[in-house]
């Protein structure tokens, strides 16, 4: 039987070790994925997550020309989202928000 002592998986920093206020991420990491409902909020088509969900469930959103009804659909930079007769290229939208 194992003892229920302190876990070795999550070491606690000693009081002498400096803890950074912020962790700087590498800028070489490009956009990977975003969920469809979050993307609709980002571009301003849906002001809330609830409205994005309804638009998706009602079949008003196409991804790469196909109606998409999964709000958790992961989009990559090459995907095209069509909603309300407007077309958005995911990578272009993400790149414009990074500037």
Biopython code that builds the backbone (N, CA, C, O; Angstrom):
import numpy as np
from Bio.PDB.StructureBuilder import StructureBuilder

atoms = [
    (1, "UNK", "N", (0.834, -1.172, 0.000)),
    (1, "UNK", "CA", (0.000, 0.000, 0.000)),
    (1, "UNK", "C", (0.882, 1.238, 0.000)),
    (1, "UNK", "O", (1.856, 1.308, 0.749)),
    (2, "UNK", "N", (0.547, 2.216, -0.834)),
    (2, "UNK", "CA", (1.321, 3.445, -0.942)),
    (2, "UNK", "C", (0.914, 4.431, 0.141)),
    (2, "UNK", "O", (-0.241, 4.486, 0.560)),
    (3, "UNK", "N", (1.868, 5.185, 0.567)),
    (3, "UNK", "CA", (1.540, 6.209, 1.564)),
    (3, "UNK", "C", (0.845, 7.383, 0.871)),
    (3, "UNK", "O", (1.054, 7.620, -0.318)),
    (4, "UNK", "N", (0.055, 8.082, 1.591)),
    (4, "UNK", "CA", (-0.680, 9.215, 1.044)),
    (4, "UNK", "C", (0.030, 10.532, 1.365)),
    (4, "UNK", "O", (-0.588, 11.530, 1.735)),
    (5, "UNK", "N", (1.331, 10.487, 1.208)),
    (5, "UNK", "CA", (2.148, 11.663, 1.481)),
    (5, "UNK", "C", (2.078, 12.662, 0.334)),
    (5, "UNK", "O", (1.191, 12.604, -0.517)),
    (6, "UNK", "N", (3.006, 13.547, 0.337)),
    (6, "UNK", "CA", (3.073, 14.599, -0.663)),
    (6, "UNK", "C", (3.351, 14.013, -2.050)),
    (6, "UNK", "O", (4.185, 13.119, -2.191)),
    (7, "UNK", "N", (2.671, 14.506, -3.049)),
    (7, "UNK", "CA", (2.841, 14.031, -4.411)),
    (7, "UNK", "C", (4.157, 14.534, -4.986)),
    (7, "UNK", "O", (4.534, 15.686, -4.774)),
    (8, "UNK", "N", (4.839, 13.687, -5.699)),
    (8, "UNK", "CA", (6.082, 14.110, -6.341)),
    (8, "UNK", "C", (5.834, 14.672, -7.728)),
    (8, "UNK", "O", (6.772, 15.137, -8.376)),
    (9, "UNK", "N", (4.607, 14.643, -8.195)),
    (9, "UNK", "CA", (4.300, 15.128, -9.532)),
    (9, "UNK", "C", (4.193, 16.643, -9.602)),
    (9, "UNK", "O", (4.404, 17.214, -10.672)),
    (10, "UNK", "N", (3.880, 17.302, -8.519)),
    (10, "UNK", "CA", (3.699, 18.746, -8.505)),
    (10, "UNK", "C", (4.615, 19.362, -7.456)),
    (10, "UNK", "O", (4.179, 19.640, -6.339)),
    (11, "UNK", "N", (5.873, 19.577, -7.804)),
    (11, "UNK", "CA", (6.799, 20.119, -6.808)),
    (11, "UNK", "C", (6.423, 21.543, -6.427)),
    (11, "UNK", "O", (5.994, 22.330, -7.271)),
    (12, "UNK", "N", (6.585, 21.858, -5.182)),
    (12, "UNK", "CA", (6.305, 23.199, -4.676)),
    (12, "UNK", "C", (7.611, 23.975, -4.708)),
    (12, "UNK", "O", (8.617, 23.500, -4.180)),
    (13, "UNK", "N", (7.622, 25.177, -5.325)),
    (13, "UNK", "CA", (8.863, 25.932, -5.380)),
    (13, "UNK", "C", (9.279, 26.379, -3.986)),
    (13, "UNK", "O", (8.442, 26.698, -3.142)),
    (14, "UNK", "N", (10.566, 26.396, -3.765)),
    (14, "UNK", "CA", (11.056, 26.848, -2.461)),
    (14, "UNK", "C", (10.910, 28.364, -2.377)),
    (14, "UNK", "O", (10.855, 29.036, -3.407)),
    (15, "UNK", "N", (10.848, 28.911, -1.159)),
    (15, "UNK", "CA", (10.687, 30.363, -1.021)),
    (15, "UNK", "C", (11.832, 31.144, -1.646)),
    (15, "UNK", "O", (11.661, 32.317, -1.977)),
    (16, "UNK", "N", (12.996, 30.523, -1.817)),
    (16, "UNK", "CA", (14.137, 31.221, -2.387)),
    (16, "UNK", "C", (14.095, 31.273, -3.916)),
    (16, "UNK", "O", (14.734, 32.133, -4.522)),
    (17, "UNK", "N", (13.348, 30.359, -4.543)),
    (17, "UNK", "CA", (13.334, 30.333, -6.003)),
    (17, "UNK", "C", (12.419, 31.423, -6.543)),
    (17, "UNK", "O", (11.300, 31.590, -6.059)),
    (18, "UNK", "N", (12.890, 32.170, -7.548)),
    (18, "UNK", "CA", (12.054, 33.236, -8.104)),
    (18, "UNK", "C", (10.894, 32.658, -8.903)),
    (18, "UNK", "O", (11.057, 31.686, -9.642)),
    (19, "UNK", "N", (9.739, 33.258, -8.750)),
    (19, "UNK", "CA", (8.560, 32.850, -9.496)),
    (19, "UNK", "C", (8.209, 33.994, -10.441)),
    (19, "UNK", "O", (7.946, 35.105, -9.981)),
    (20, "UNK", "N", (8.200, 33.752, -11.742)),
    (20, "UNK", "CA", (7.918, 34.839, -12.679)),
    (20, "UNK", "C", (6.479, 35.312, -12.549)),
    (20, "UNK", "O", (5.570, 34.517, -12.312)),
    (21, "UNK", "N", (6.280, 36.636, -12.708)),
    (21, "UNK", "CA", (4.930, 37.194, -12.680)),
    (21, "UNK", "C", (4.142, 36.746, -13.900)),
    (21, "UNK", "O", (2.960, 36.419, -13.800)),
    (22, "UNK", "N", (4.797, 36.735, -15.043)),
    (22, "UNK", "CA", (4.146, 36.331, -16.282)),
    (22, "UNK", "C", (5.051, 35.356, -16.999)),
    (22, "UNK", "O", (6.275, 35.430, -16.892)),
    (23, "UNK", "N", (4.450, 34.455, -17.720)),
    (23, "UNK", "CA", (5.211, 33.507, -18.521)),
    (23, "UNK", "C", (5.160, 33.995, -19.959)),
    (23, "UNK", "O", (4.076, 34.136, -20.527)),
    (24, "UNK", "N", (6.303, 34.250, -20.547)),
    (24, "UNK", "CA", (6.356, 34.732, -21.921)),
    (24, "UNK", "C", (6.327, 33.543, -22.869)),
    (24, "UNK", "O", (7.166, 32.646, -22.785)),
    (25, "UNK", "N", (5.366, 33.547, -23.760)),
    (25, "UNK", "CA", (5.257, 32.476, -24.742)),
    (25, "UNK", "C", (6.057, 32.831, -25.983)),
    (25, "UNK", "O", (6.230, 34.006, -26.308)),
    (26, "UNK", "N", (6.524, 31.848, -26.647)),
    (26, "UNK", "CA", (7.286, 32.069, -27.868)),
    (26, "UNK", "C", (6.386, 32.658, -28.941)),
    (26, "UNK", "O", (5.267, 32.190, -29.152)),
    (27, "UNK", "N", (6.880, 33.685, -29.615)),
    (27, "UNK", "CA", (6.086, 34.297, -30.681)),
    (27, "UNK", "C", (6.148, 33.485, -31.965)),
    (27, "UNK", "O", (5.444, 33.784, -32.929)),
    (28, "UNK", "N", (6.993, 32.454, -31.978)),
    (28, "UNK", "CA", (7.082, 31.627, -33.176)),
    (28, "UNK", "C", (5.922, 30.641, -33.270)),
    (28, "UNK", "O", (5.735, 29.993, -34.299)),
    (29, "UNK", "N", (5.142, 30.529, -32.192)),
    (29, "UNK", "CA", (3.988, 29.634, -32.217)),
    (29, "UNK", "C", (2.856, 30.347, -32.932)),
    (29, "UNK", "O", (2.395, 31.394, -32.477)),
    (30, "UNK", "N", (2.408, 29.797, -34.034)),
    (30, "UNK", "CA", (1.321, 30.401, -34.786)),
    (30, "UNK", "C", (-0.003, 29.837, -34.314)),
    (30, "UNK", "O", (-0.053, 28.933, -33.480)),
    (31, "UNK", "N", (-1.059, 30.379, -34.854)),
    (31, "UNK", "CA", (-2.413, 29.950, -34.556)),
    (31, "UNK", "C", (-2.557, 28.457, -34.821)),
    (31, "UNK", "O", (-2.079, 27.958, -35.839)),
    (32, "UNK", "N", (-3.211, 27.744, -33.913)),
    (32, "UNK", "CA", (-3.428, 26.319, -34.136)),
    (32, "UNK", "C", (-4.896, 26.025, -34.399)),
    (32, "UNK", "O", (-5.255, 25.603, -35.498)),
    (33, "UNK", "N", (-5.752, 26.245, -33.397)),
    (33, "UNK", "CA", (-7.174, 25.935, -33.570)),
    (33, "UNK", "C", (-8.028, 26.898, -32.761)),
    (33, "UNK", "O", (-7.570, 27.506, -31.794)),
    (34, "UNK", "N", (-9.292, 27.020, -33.185)),
    (34, "UNK", "CA", (-10.292, 27.776, -32.444)),
    (34, "UNK", "C", (-11.627, 27.072, -32.679)),
    (34, "UNK", "O", (-11.874, 26.548, -33.766)),
    (35, "UNK", "N", (-12.472, 27.061, -31.676)),
    (35, "UNK", "CA", (-13.782, 26.433, -31.829)),
    (35, "UNK", "C", (-14.688, 27.340, -32.658)),
    (35, "UNK", "O", (-14.545, 28.562, -32.651)),
    (36, "UNK", "N", (-15.617, 26.717, -33.366)),
    (36, "UNK", "CA", (-16.508, 27.450, -34.265)),
    (36, "UNK", "C", (-17.312, 28.514, -33.531)),
    (36, "UNK", "O", (-17.417, 29.642, -34.013)),
    (37, "UNK", "N", (-17.882, 28.180, -32.374)),
    (37, "UNK", "CA", (-18.690, 29.177, -31.668)),
    (37, "UNK", "C", (-17.841, 30.349, -31.181)),
    (37, "UNK", "O", (-18.307, 31.488, -31.178)),
    (38, "UNK", "N", (-16.598, 30.081, -30.770)),
    (38, "UNK", "CA", (-15.704, 31.158, -30.356)),
    (38, "UNK", "C", (-15.321, 32.037, -31.539)),
    (38, "UNK", "O", (-15.169, 33.250, -31.401)),
    (39, "UNK", "N", (-15.167, 31.417, -32.694)),
    (39, "UNK", "CA", (-14.823, 32.172, -33.898)),
    (39, "UNK", "C", (-15.948, 33.131, -34.276)),
    (39, "UNK", "O", (-15.693, 34.278, -34.641)),
    (40, "UNK", "N", (-17.189, 32.660, -34.189)),
    (40, "UNK", "CA", (-18.323, 33.530, -34.527)),
    (40, "UNK", "C", (-18.396, 34.737, -33.596)),
    (40, "UNK", "O", (-18.771, 35.830, -34.021)),
    (41, "UNK", "N", (-18.041, 34.541, -32.337)),
    (41, "UNK", "CA", (-17.999, 35.668, -31.401)),
    (41, "UNK", "C", (-16.835, 36.599, -31.743)),
    (41, "UNK", "O", (-16.971, 37.819, -31.658)),
    (42, "UNK", "N", (-15.710, 36.036, -32.124)),
    (42, "UNK", "CA", (-14.529, 36.827, -32.443)),
    (42, "UNK", "C", (-14.765, 37.766, -33.623)),
    (42, "UNK", "O", (-14.342, 38.921, -33.594)),
    (43, "UNK", "N", (-15.442, 37.269, -34.662)),
    (43, "UNK", "CA", (-15.670, 38.106, -35.846)),
    (43, "UNK", "C", (-16.860, 39.040, -35.673)),
    (43, "UNK", "O", (-17.105, 39.893, -36.527)),
    (44, "UNK", "N", (-17.600, 38.892, -34.583)),
    (44, "UNK", "CA", (-18.710, 39.803, -34.308)),
    (44, "UNK", "C", (-20.035, 39.401, -34.914)),
    (44, "UNK", "O", (-20.996, 40.168, -34.850)),
    (45, "UNK", "N", (-20.112, 38.224, -35.498)),
    (45, "UNK", "CA", (-21.381, 37.743, -36.061)),
    (45, "UNK", "C", (-22.357, 37.407, -34.946)),
    (45, "UNK", "O", (-23.552, 37.681, -35.058)),
    (46, "UNK", "N", (-21.857, 36.818, -33.879)),
    (46, "UNK", "CA", (-22.686, 36.460, -32.726)),
    (46, "UNK", "C", (-22.139, 37.197, -31.496)),
    (46, "UNK", "O", (-20.978, 37.009, -31.130)),
    (47, "UNK", "N", (-22.964, 38.031, -30.858)),
    (47, "UNK", "CA", (-22.474, 38.762, -29.687)),
    (47, "UNK", "C", (-22.282, 37.889, -28.448)),
    (47, "UNK", "O", (-21.502, 38.241, -27.562)),
    (48, "UNK", "N", (-22.981, 36.758, -28.374)),
    (48, "UNK", "CA", (-22.859, 35.875, -27.206)),
    (48, "UNK", "C", (-22.667, 34.444, -27.671)),
    (48, "UNK", "O", (-22.946, 34.103, -28.821)),
    (49, "UNK", "N", (-22.186, 33.616, -26.760)),
    (49, "UNK", "CA", (-22.016, 32.201, -27.065)),
    (49, "UNK", "C", (-23.344, 31.503, -27.308)),
    (49, "UNK", "O", (-23.428, 30.581, -28.119)),
    (50, "UNK", "N", (-24.378, 31.940, -26.608)),
    (50, "UNK", "CA", (-25.704, 31.357, -26.793)),
    (50, "UNK", "C", (-26.252, 31.620, -28.186)),
    (50, "UNK", "O", (-26.852, 30.741, -28.804)),
    (51, "UNK", "N", (-26.042, 32.836, -28.675)),
    (51, "UNK", "CA", (-26.508, 33.149, -30.024)),
    (51, "UNK", "C", (-25.696, 32.405, -31.073)),
    (51, "UNK", "O", (-26.237, 31.978, -32.094)),
    (52, "UNK", "N", (-24.391, 32.247, -30.824)),
    (52, "UNK", "CA", (-23.554, 31.473, -31.748)),
    (52, "UNK", "C", (-24.039, 30.030, -31.808)),
    (52, "UNK", "O", (-24.122, 29.435, -32.882)),
    (53, "UNK", "N", (-24.354, 29.482, -30.650)),
    (53, "UNK", "CA", (-24.856, 28.098, -30.575)),
    (53, "UNK", "C", (-26.134, 27.937, -31.392)),
    (53, "UNK", "O", (-26.270, 26.970, -32.142)),
    (54, "UNK", "N", (-27.070, 28.872, -31.255)),
    (54, "UNK", "CA", (-28.330, 28.785, -32.002)),
    (54, "UNK", "C", (-28.106, 28.891, -33.503)),
    (54, "UNK", "O", (-28.733, 28.172, -34.281)),
    (55, "UNK", "N", (-27.212, 29.788, -33.909)),
    (55, "UNK", "CA", (-26.925, 29.933, -35.340)),
    (55, "UNK", "C", (-26.363, 28.631, -35.913)),
    (55, "UNK", "O", (-26.719, 28.215, -37.015)),
    (56, "UNK", "N", (-25.483, 28.002, -35.144)),
    (56, "UNK", "CA", (-24.851, 26.763, -35.607)),
    (56, "UNK", "C", (-25.860, 25.621, -35.646)),
    (56, "UNK", "O", (-25.940, 24.896, -36.638)),
    (57, "UNK", "N", (-26.629, 25.460, -34.576)),
    (57, "UNK", "CA", (-27.619, 24.376, -34.504)),
    (57, "UNK", "C", (-28.689, 24.520, -35.587)),
    (57, "UNK", "O", (-29.167, 23.526, -36.133)),
    (58, "UNK", "N", (-29.062, 25.770, -35.894)),
    (58, "UNK", "CA", (-30.082, 26.011, -36.921)),
    (58, "UNK", "C", (-29.564, 25.792, -38.339)),
    (58, "UNK", "O", (-30.338, 25.870, -39.293)),
    (59, "UNK", "N", (-28.274, 25.521, -38.493)),
    (59, "UNK", "CA", (-27.718, 25.243, -39.818)),
    (59, "UNK", "C", (-27.401, 26.486, -40.622)),
    (59, "UNK", "O", (-27.346, 26.431, -41.851)),
    (60, "UNK", "N", (-27.191, 27.612, -39.945)),
    (60, "UNK", "CA", (-26.909, 28.872, -40.637)),
    (60, "UNK", "C", (-25.427, 29.094, -40.904)),
    (60, "UNK", "O", (-25.048, 30.131, -41.449)),
    (61, "UNK", "N", (-24.592, 28.146, -40.533)),
    (61, "UNK", "CA", (-23.142, 28.304, -40.665)),
    (61, "UNK", "C", (-22.574, 27.174, -41.522)),
    (61, "UNK", "O", (-22.892, 26.001, -41.326)),
    (62, "UNK", "N", (-21.730, 27.557, -42.473)),
    (62, "UNK", "CA", (-21.033, 26.564, -43.291)),
    (62, "UNK", "C", (-19.540, 26.681, -43.045)),
    (62, "UNK", "O", (-18.997, 27.776, -42.896)),
    (63, "UNK", "N", (-18.891, 25.527, -43.008)),
    (63, "UNK", "CA", (-17.436, 25.475, -42.928)),
    (63, "UNK", "C", (-16.944, 24.747, -44.160)),
    (63, "UNK", "O", (-17.291, 23.588, -44.386)),
    (64, "UNK", "N", (-16.143, 25.422, -44.952)),
    (64, "UNK", "CA", (-15.619, 24.877, -46.212)),
    (64, "UNK", "C", (-16.746, 24.392, -47.123)),
    (64, "UNK", "O", (-16.620, 23.361, -47.783)),
    (65, "UNK", "N", (-17.843, 25.139, -47.154)),
    (65, "UNK", "CA", (-18.957, 24.841, -48.052)),
    (65, "UNK", "C", (-19.956, 23.818, -47.546)),
    (65, "UNK", "O", (-20.935, 23.534, -48.237)),
    (66, "UNK", "N", (-19.744, 23.253, -46.361)),
    (66, "UNK", "CA", (-20.642, 22.248, -45.800)),
    (66, "UNK", "C", (-21.290, 22.785, -44.532)),
    (66, "UNK", "O", (-20.614, 23.371, -43.687)),
    (67, "UNK", "N", (-22.601, 22.587, -44.396)),
    (67, "UNK", "CA", (-23.295, 23.027, -43.195)),
    (67, "UNK", "C", (-22.707, 22.309, -41.993)),
    (67, "UNK", "O", (-22.557, 21.088, -41.987)),
    (68, "UNK", "N", (-22.376, 23.098, -40.974)),
    (68, "UNK", "CA", (-21.769, 22.547, -39.756)),
    (68, "UNK", "C", (-22.700, 22.793, -38.581)),
    (68, "UNK", "O", (-23.093, 23.932, -38.327)),
    (69, "UNK", "N", (-23.056, 21.735, -37.863)),
    (69, "UNK", "CA", (-23.972, 21.857, -36.725)),
    (69, "UNK", "C", (-23.288, 21.556, -35.390)),
    (69, "UNK", "O", (-23.951, 21.482, -34.356)),
    (70, "UNK", "N", (-21.972, 21.385, -35.412)),
    (70, "UNK", "CA", (-21.226, 21.140, -34.172)),
    (70, "UNK", "C", (-20.551, 22.430, -33.746)),
    (70, "UNK", "O", (-19.652, 22.917, -34.431)),
    (71, "UNK", "N", (-20.976, 22.985, -32.625)),
    (71, "UNK", "CA", (-20.399, 24.266, -32.202)),
    (71, "UNK", "C", (-18.963, 24.114, -31.734)),
    (71, "UNK", "O", (-18.206, 25.085, -31.740)),
    (72, "UNK", "N", (-18.577, 22.920, -31.331)),
    (72, "UNK", "CA", (-17.218, 22.679, -30.880)),
    (72, "UNK", "C", (-16.261, 22.306, -31.997)),
    (72, "UNK", "O", (-15.117, 21.932, -31.743)),
    (73, "UNK", "N", (-16.724, 22.406, -33.226)),
    (73, "UNK", "CA", (-15.887, 22.077, -34.383)),
    (73, "UNK", "C", (-14.602, 22.900, -34.316)),
    (73, "UNK", "O", (-14.643, 24.122, -34.173)),
    (74, "UNK", "N", (-13.480, 22.229, -34.418)),
    (74, "UNK", "CA", (-12.189, 22.903, -34.363)),
    (74, "UNK", "C", (-11.845, 23.438, -35.750)),
    (74, "UNK", "O", (-11.835, 22.692, -36.730)),
    (75, "UNK", "N", (-11.569, 24.719, -35.821)),
    (75, "UNK", "CA", (-11.205, 25.349, -37.079)),
    (75, "UNK", "C", (-9.695, 25.538, -37.135)),
    (75, "UNK", "O", (-9.055, 25.845, -36.129)),
    (76, "UNK", "N", (-9.141, 25.351, -38.321)),
    (76, "UNK", "CA", (-7.721, 25.620, -38.542)),
    (76, "UNK", "C", (-7.605, 26.820, -39.477)),
    (76, "UNK", "O", (-8.604, 27.273, -40.037)),
    (77, "UNK", "N", (-6.403, 27.326, -39.643)),
    (77, "UNK", "CA", (-6.214, 28.585, -40.367)),
    (77, "UNK", "C", (-6.660, 28.537, -41.821)),
    (77, "UNK", "O", (-6.940, 29.585, -42.403)),
    (78, "UNK", "N", (-6.734, 27.377, -42.416)),
    (78, "UNK", "CA", (-7.125, 27.282, -43.826)),
    (78, "UNK", "C", (-8.627, 27.144, -44.028)),
    (78, "UNK", "O", (-9.093, 27.165, -45.167)),
    (79, "UNK", "N", (-9.397, 27.003, -42.954)),
    (79, "UNK", "CA", (-10.851, 26.838, -43.077)),
    (79, "UNK", "C", (-11.527, 28.143, -43.474)),
    (79, "UNK", "O", (-11.090, 29.234, -43.108)),
    (80, "UNK", "N", (-12.615, 27.993, -44.238)),
    (80, "UNK", "CA", (-13.470, 29.130, -44.609)),
    (80, "UNK", "C", (-14.809, 28.962, -43.911)),
    (80, "UNK", "O", (-15.436, 27.906, -43.999)),
    (81, "UNK", "N", (-15.242, 29.996, -43.224)),
    (81, "UNK", "CA", (-16.526, 29.980, -42.537)),
    (81, "UNK", "C", (-17.458, 30.928, -43.274)),
    (81, "UNK", "O", (-17.129, 32.094, -43.491)),
    (82, "UNK", "N", (-18.634, 30.414, -43.659)),
    (82, "UNK", "CA", (-19.623, 31.218, -44.368)),
    (82, "UNK", "C", (-20.851, 31.339, -43.488)),
    (82, "UNK", "O", (-21.446, 30.340, -43.084)),
    (83, "UNK", "N", (-21.224, 32.591, -43.193)),
    (83, "UNK", "CA", (-22.406, 32.854, -42.374)),
    (83, "UNK", "C", (-22.979, 34.204, -42.804)),
    (83, "UNK", "O", (-22.241, 35.160, -43.044)),
    (84, "UNK", "N", (-24.296, 34.262, -42.894)),
    (84, "UNK", "CA", (-24.996, 35.487, -43.294)),
    (84, "UNK", "C", (-24.414, 36.045, -44.593)),
    (84, "UNK", "O", (-24.198, 37.251, -44.710)),
    (85, "UNK", "N", (-24.161, 35.174, -45.564)),
    (85, "UNK", "CA", (-23.637, 35.524, -46.880)),
    (85, "UNK", "C", (-22.282, 36.223, -46.828)),
    (85, "UNK", "O", (-21.903, 36.925, -47.765)),
    (86, "UNK", "N", (-21.559, 36.028, -45.735)),
    (86, "UNK", "CA", (-20.207, 36.571, -45.600)),
    (86, "UNK", "C", (-19.238, 35.410, -45.433)),
    (86, "UNK", "O", (-19.542, 34.432, -44.750)),
    (87, "UNK", "N", (-18.077, 35.520, -46.056)),
    (87, "UNK", "CA", (-17.068, 34.475, -45.987)),
    (87, "UNK", "C", (-15.861, 34.986, -45.207)),
    (87, "UNK", "O", (-15.350, 36.075, -45.468)),
    (88, "UNK", "N", (-15.419, 34.183, -44.251)),
    (88, "UNK", "CA", (-14.257, 34.513, -43.434)),
    (88, "UNK", "C", (-13.235, 33.398, -43.566)),
    (88, "UNK", "O", (-13.568, 32.223, -43.411)),
    (89, "UNK", "N", (-11.993, 33.760, -43.850)),
    (89, "UNK", "CA", (-10.899, 32.789, -43.819)),
    (89, "UNK", "C", (-10.317, 32.870, -42.414)),
    (89, "UNK", "O", (-9.867, 33.931, -41.982)),
    (90, "UNK", "N", (-10.327, 31.761, -41.710)),
    (90, "UNK", "CA", (-9.962, 31.732, -40.297)),
    (90, "UNK", "C", (-8.575, 32.323, -40.062)),
    (90, "UNK", "O", (-8.404, 33.139, -39.156)),
    (91, "UNK", "N", (-7.599, 31.937, -40.845)),
    (91, "UNK", "CA", (-6.235, 32.423, -40.667)),
    (91, "UNK", "C", (-6.123, 33.928, -40.830)),
    (91, "UNK", "O", (-5.365, 34.573, -40.105)),
    (92, "UNK", "N", (-6.874, 34.505, -41.780)),
    (92, "UNK", "CA", (-6.836, 35.950, -41.996)),
    (92, "UNK", "C", (-7.425, 36.702, -40.809)),
    (92, "UNK", "O", (-6.902, 37.738, -40.400)),
    (93, "UNK", "N", (-8.512, 36.176, -40.260)),
    (93, "UNK", "CA", (-9.155, 36.826, -39.126)),
    (93, "UNK", "C", (-8.241, 36.784, -37.896)),
    (93, "UNK", "O", (-8.081, 37.785, -37.198)),
    (94, "UNK", "N", (-7.653, 35.632, -37.644)),
    (94, "UNK", "CA", (-6.761, 35.496, -36.498)),
    (94, "UNK", "C", (-5.541, 36.391, -36.653)),
    (94, "UNK", "O", (-5.102, 37.013, -35.686)),
    (95, "UNK", "N", (-4.984, 36.462, -37.871)),
    (95, "UNK", "CA", (-3.809, 37.295, -38.102)),
    (95, "UNK", "C", (-4.132, 38.769, -37.873)),
    (95, "UNK", "O", (-3.297, 39.507, -37.349)),
    (96, "UNK", "N", (-5.330, 39.208, -38.257)),
    (96, "UNK", "CA", (-5.698, 40.613, -38.073)),
    (96, "UNK", "C", (-5.935, 40.963, -36.606)),
    (96, "UNK", "O", (-5.785, 42.124, -36.227)),
    (97, "UNK", "N", (-6.301, 39.993, -35.775)),
    (97, "UNK", "CA", (-6.497, 40.276, -34.350)),
    (97, "UNK", "C", (-5.186, 40.274, -33.592)),
    (97, "UNK", "O", (-5.115, 40.825, -32.493)),
    (98, "UNK", "N", (-4.141, 39.666, -34.149)),
    (98, "UNK", "CA", (-2.837, 39.639, -33.492)),
    (98, "UNK", "C", (-2.082, 40.957, -33.634)),
    (98, "UNK", "O", (-1.168, 41.238, -32.859)),
    (99, "UNK", "N", (-2.458, 41.756, -34.613)),
    (99, "UNK", "CA", (-1.733, 43.005, -34.877)),
    (99, "UNK", "C", (-2.095, 44.095, -33.936)),
    (99, "UNK", "O", (-1.565, 45.201, -34.039)),
]
sb = StructureBuilder()
sb.init_structure("model")
sb.init_model(0)
sb.init_chain("A")
sb.init_seg("    ")
for serial, (resi, resn, name, xyz) in enumerate(atoms, 1):
    if name == "N":
        sb.init_residue(resn, " ", resi, " ")
    sb.init_atom(name, np.array(xyz, "f"), 0.0, 1.0, " ", f" {name:<3s}", serial, name[0])
structure = sb.get_structure()
